[in-house]
């Protein structure tokens, strides 16, 4: 009887030892996967912040270019007006010389 109880306990201990090893192996794999996931999350956050920053910079640059283009357009229109005015003045001056 004593021998049977000892065998039963020995078998239970072997089963328990296997379960502990399996648990430790699974825990190690879980921790490795968790660390990889957390690293990926950090990289994603950094990339997202970089993208948002780049988009903001592009938006700001686009607005500045629009403003500069408007200034150039206004300057071009003003130059056309000034050129017409100068030509008129020049023509009027020539016609006064003929009189």
Residue pairs with C-beta under 8 A, 6 or more apart in sequence:
none
